[in-house]
Amino acid sequence: MTDSSSFHNDETIPADPKRSVAGIAVRDGKIFIAQRVPGGSLSECWEFPGGKAEGNESDEEALIREFHEEFGIEIKTGKHIGSAWFTHKDIPRELNAYEIFFQNEHFHLCEHTRWRWSAIDDIEKLDFADSDRKLFSAIRKFLDS
């Protein structure tokens, strides 16, 4: 699914875009977010965890792999929540957000310094990854449904 509205009019959406995924876990109306480790392009930013799809991986496979690598946990994926476009290192990427379900919450933090459950209103006030900010309206609609 693509949402070209977040791309500028003079930019062309690639036919076979690079894909990234974000996992959206919800509990009691709050969303799971995590803060990146210092260093790198997302240094200490909060995010909806996920990452880049590799090779022929499906979005769901990428989420399962990313959560295993970054948190040491197993997840199940649910429905697609929304999509957005962003550019990373001059490469256009499609970001797809999916509902996820934790099989346990025994997190082993590898790429993050901390995690928490937060309301969307609080999330919007945090130093959040720019690419993930483009998902806020889709997540609001999802929470309201």
Sine and cosine of phi, psi and omega as CSV:
sin_phi,cos_phi,sin_psi,cos_psi,sin_omega,cos_omega
0.00,0.00,0.64,-0.77,-0.02,-1.00
-0.77,-0.64,0.55,-0.84,0.07,-1.00
-0.80,-0.60,0.99,-0.13,-0.07,-1.00
-0.98,0.20,-0.08,1.00,-0.07,-1.00
-0.91,0.42,-0.38,0.93,0.00,-1.00
-1.00,-0.03,0.05,1.00,0.09,-1.00
-0.99,-0.14,0.56,-0.83,0.02,-1.00
-0.95,0.32,0.44,-0.90,-0.04,-1.00
-0.85,0.53,-0.51,0.86,-0.05,-1.00
-1.00,0.03,0.04,1.00,0.02,-1.00
-0.98,-0.19,0.60,-0.80,0.01,-1.00
-0.98,-0.20,0.75,-0.67,0.05,-1.00
-0.98,0.20,0.82,-0.57,-0.03,-1.00
-0.91,0.41,0.50,-0.87,-0.01,-1.00
-0.92,0.40,-0.59,0.81,-0.01,-1.00
-0.81,-0.59,0.98,0.21,-0.14,-0.99
-0.95,0.32,0.40,-0.92,0.20,-0.98
-0.94,0.34,0.59,-0.81,-0.07,-1.00
-0.87,-0.50,0.60,-0.80,0.16,-0.99
-0.80,-0.60,0.36,-0.93,-0.04,-1.00
-0.74,-0.67,0.47,-0.88,0.07,-1.00
-0.74,-0.68,0.71,-0.70,0.03,-1.00
-0.99,-0.15,0.78,-0.63,-0.03,-1.00
-0.91,-0.42,0.97,-0.24,0.07,-1.00
-0.98,-0.17,0.72,-0.69,-0.04,-1.00
-0.83,-0.56,0.73,-0.69,0.08,-1.00
-0.63,-0.77,0.84,-0.55,0.02,-1.00
0.80,0.60,0.64,0.77,0.04,-1.00
0.98,0.20,0.04,1.00,0.02,-1.00
-0.94,-0.35,0.45,-0.89,-0.10,-0.99
-0.94,-0.35,0.64,-0.77,0.06,-1.00
-0.97,0.26,0.82,-0.58,0.06,-1.00
-0.73,-0.69,0.34,-0.94,0.00,-1.00
-0.63,-0.77,0.48,-0.88,-0.01,-1.00
-0.97,-0.23,0.79,-0.61,-0.03,-1.00
-0.92,0.40,0.43,-0.90,0.07,-1.00
-0.92,0.38,0.38,-0.92,0.08,-1.00
-0.88,0.48,0.53,-0.85,0.00,-1.00
0.99,-0.16,0.40,-0.92,0.01,-1.00
0.99,0.16,0.03,-1.00,-0.09,-1.00
-0.94,0.34,-0.38,0.92,0.00,-1.00
-0.94,-0.34,0.46,0.89,-0.06,-1.00
-0.72,0.69,0.90,-0.44,0.08,-1.00
0.88,0.48,0.23,0.97,0.10,-1.00
-0.98,0.22,0.50,-0.87,0.16,-0.99
-0.99,0.12,0.43,-0.90,-0.01,-1.00
-0.40,-0.92,0.27,-0.96,0.27,-0.96
-1.00,0.04,0.92,-0.39,-0.11,-0.99
-0.85,0.53,0.47,-0.88,0.00,-1.00
0.27,-0.96,-0.57,-0.82,0.01,-1.00
0.23,-0.97,-0.33,-0.94,-0.06,-1.00
-1.00,0.05,0.69,-0.73,0.15,-0.99
-0.96,0.28,0.68,-0.73,-0.04,-1.00
-0.95,-0.32,0.69,-0.72,0.08,-1.00
0.81,0.59,-0.78,-0.62,-0.02,-1.00
-1.00,-0.07,0.28,0.96,0.01,-1.00
-0.87,0.50,0.66,-0.75,0.16,-0.99
-0.97,0.25,0.27,-0.96,0.06,-1.00
-0.84,0.54,-0.68,0.73,-0.02,-1.00
-0.89,0.45,-0.68,0.73,0.04,-1.00
-0.89,0.46,-0.64,0.77,0.01,-1.00
-0.89,0.45,-0.68,0.73,0.02,-1.00
-0.89,0.46,-0.71,0.70,0.00,-1.00
-0.86,0.50,-0.72,0.70,0.02,-1.00
-0.90,0.45,-0.74,0.67,-0.05,-1.00
-0.87,0.49,-0.69,0.72,0.00,-1.00
-0.93,0.37,-0.54,0.84,0.08,-1.00
-0.92,0.39,-0.71,0.71,-0.01,-1.00
-0.93,0.37,-0.68,0.73,-0.13,-0.99
-1.00,0.04,-0.44,0.90,-0.07,-1.00
-0.79,-0.62,-0.16,0.99,-0.01,-1.00
0.93,0.37,0.47,0.88,-0.03,-1.00
-0.82,-0.58,0.32,-0.95,0.09,-1.00
-0.99,-0.14,0.61,-0.79,0.05,-1.00
-0.76,-0.65,0.27,-0.96,0.22,-0.98
-0.89,-0.46,0.56,-0.83,0.00,-1.00
-0.98,-0.18,0.50,-0.86,0.03,-1.00
-0.88,-0.48,-0.58,-0.81,-0.11,-0.99
-0.98,0.21,0.37,-0.93,0.06,-1.00
-0.95,0.32,0.74,-0.68,-0.04,-1.00
-0.99,-0.15,-0.66,0.75,-0.03,-1.00
0.05,-1.00,0.14,-0.99,-0.02,-1.00
-0.71,-0.70,0.39,-0.92,0.08,-1.00
-0.47,-0.88,0.29,-0.96,0.05,-1.00
-0.91,-0.41,0.61,-0.80,0.11,-0.99
-0.50,-0.87,0.21,-0.98,0.03,-1.00
-0.89,-0.46,0.76,-0.65,0.04,-1.00
-0.79,-0.62,0.87,-0.49,-0.05,-1.00
0.80,0.60,0.72,0.69,0.02,-1.00
0.90,0.43,0.27,0.96,0.02,-1.00
-0.92,-0.40,0.86,-0.52,0.05,-1.00
-0.92,0.40,0.67,-0.74,0.01,-1.00
-0.74,-0.67,0.57,-0.82,0.14,-0.99
-0.99,-0.15,0.79,-0.62,0.02,-1.00
-0.95,-0.32,0.86,-0.51,0.01,-1.00
-0.92,-0.39,0.79,-0.61,0.01,-1.00
-0.97,-0.23,0.69,-0.73,0.00,-1.00
-0.76,-0.65,0.54,-0.84,0.15,-0.99
-0.92,0.38,0.67,-0.74,0.08,-1.00
-0.75,-0.66,0.33,-0.94,0.01,-1.00
-0.75,-0.66,0.81,-0.58,0.03,-1.00
-0.97,0.25,0.66,-0.75,0.09,-1.00
-1.00,0.05,-0.35,0.94,0.16,-0.99
-0.33,-0.94,0.15,-0.99,0.01,-1.00
-0.83,-0.56,0.63,0.77,0.07,-1.00
-1.00,-0.09,0.97,0.26,-0.12,-0.99
-0.96,0.27,0.68,-0.73,0.16,-0.99
-0.91,-0.43,0.97,-0.26,-0.11,-0.99
-0.97,0.22,0.86,-0.50,0.02,-1.00
-0.93,-0.37,-0.67,0.74,-0.07,-1.00
-0.95,-0.32,0.00,1.00,-0.10,-1.00
-0.75,-0.66,0.41,-0.91,0.05,-1.00
-0.99,-0.14,-0.44,0.90,0.03,-1.00
-0.33,-0.94,0.22,-0.98,0.02,-1.00
-0.61,-0.79,0.30,-0.95,0.08,-1.00
-0.24,-0.97,0.22,-0.98,0.12,-0.99
-0.98,-0.18,0.80,-0.61,-0.06,-1.00
-0.67,-0.74,0.52,-0.85,0.11,-0.99
-0.95,0.30,0.49,-0.87,-0.04,-1.00
-0.85,0.52,-0.59,0.81,0.03,-1.00
-0.88,0.47,-0.61,0.79,0.03,-1.00
-0.96,0.28,-0.61,0.79,0.00,-1.00
-0.87,0.50,-0.66,0.75,-0.04,-1.00
-0.89,0.46,-0.31,0.95,-0.01,-1.00
-1.00,-0.04,-0.16,0.99,-0.06,-1.00
-1.00,0.10,0.28,-0.96,0.14,-0.99
-0.97,0.24,1.00,-0.02,-0.16,-0.99
-0.95,-0.31,0.52,-0.85,0.03,-1.00
-0.81,0.59,0.75,-0.66,-0.03,-1.00
-0.83,0.55,-0.67,0.74,-0.01,-1.00
-0.88,0.48,-0.67,0.75,-0.01,-1.00
-0.94,0.35,-0.50,0.87,0.05,-1.00
-0.84,0.55,-0.52,0.85,-0.02,-1.00
-0.93,0.37,-0.18,0.98,0.01,-1.00
-1.00,-0.08,-0.15,0.99,-0.11,-0.99
-0.80,0.60,-0.73,0.69,-0.07,-1.00
-0.92,0.38,-0.62,0.78,0.04,-1.00
-0.91,0.42,-0.61,0.79,0.01,-1.00
-0.93,0.36,-0.63,0.78,0.08,-1.00
-0.86,0.52,-0.71,0.70,0.03,-1.00
-0.87,0.48,-0.67,0.74,0.02,-1.00
-0.88,0.48,-0.71,0.70,-0.01,-1.00
-0.91,0.42,-0.52,0.85,-0.01,-1.00
-0.99,0.15,-0.21,0.98,-0.07,-1.00
-0.99,0.12,0.00,0.00,0.00,0.00
